[in-house]
C-alpha cells in the first residue's frame, strides 16, 4: 500500500533523516525523497547530503531544516 492511501508516512515530524538532495523546487528549495515521499529542505542544492529535521508532514510532502 502506498503512503498516499494510508495515514502512515515514511517520515515523522521532529525526527532527523539523512537525505540526498536530488533536485531543486520551483521555490528554490532542495528536494529529496524517502520511499517516494517528497521532502523539501531550504538552503540545499542537488548533490548535497544532509541531515535534516522534519518540521512538518503534509499529505503529499514534508518540509525540513538542515541540522548538520
C-alpha positions as CSV (number, residue, x, y, z in Angstrom):
1,X,0.0,0.0,0.0
2,X,1.4,3.4,-0.9
3,X,1.8,6.2,1.6
4,X,-0.9,8.2,-0.4
5,X,-3.5,5.7,0.5
6,X,-2.7,5.4,4.2
7,X,-2.1,7.6,7.2
8,X,1.4,6.2,7.5
9,X,4.1,8.4,6.0
10,X,7.8,7.4,5.7
11,X,8.8,10.4,7.8
12,X,7.8,11.7,11.2
13,X,7.7,15.3,12.4
14,X,10.6,16.1,14.8
15,X,12.8,13.2,13.6
16,X,16.1,13.5,11.8
17,X,16.9,11.8,8.5
18,X,20.0,11.6,6.2
19,X,18.9,12.9,2.9
20,X,20.4,13.1,-0.6
21,X,19.2,16.2,-2.4
22,X,18.4,15.3,-6.0
23,X,16.8,18.4,-7.5
24,X,15.5,21.9,-6.8
25,X,11.9,23.0,-6.4
26,X,10.4,26.0,-8.2
27,X,10.8,27.9,-5.0
28,X,14.5,27.1,-4.8
29,X,14.4,24.5,-2.0
30,X,16.3,21.3,-2.3
31,X,14.2,18.2,-2.9
32,X,14.9,14.7,-1.5
33,X,12.7,11.7,-1.5
34,X,12.2,9.0,1.1
35,X,10.3,6.0,-0.3
36,X,9.0,8.3,-3.0
37,X,7.7,10.8,-0.4
38,X,8.9,14.4,-1.2
39,X,10.9,16.3,1.4
40,X,11.7,20.0,0.8
41,X,14.9,21.3,2.5
42,X,15.6,25.1,2.1
43,X,19.3,26.1,1.7
44,X,20.3,22.9,-0.2
45,X,21.1,22.0,-3.8
46,X,21.4,18.9,-5.9
47,X,24.3,16.7,-4.8
48,X,24.1,17.8,-1.1
49,X,24.0,15.0,1.5
50,X,22.5,16.5,4.7
51,X,21.0,15.5,8.0
52,X,17.6,17.2,8.2
53,X,15.0,17.5,11.0
54,X,11.4,17.3,9.7
55,X,9.4,20.3,10.7
56,X,6.0,19.4,9.1
57,X,4.4,16.5,7.3
58,X,1.6,17.0,4.9
59,X,-0.5,14.7,2.8
60,X,1.9,14.7,-0.1
61,X,5.2,16.2,1.1
62,X,7.2,17.2,4.2
63,X,9.5,20.1,5.0
64,X,12.7,20.0,7.0
65,X,15.7,22.0,8.0
66,X,19.4,21.2,8.0
67,X,20.8,20.1,11.4
68,X,24.3,19.0,10.2
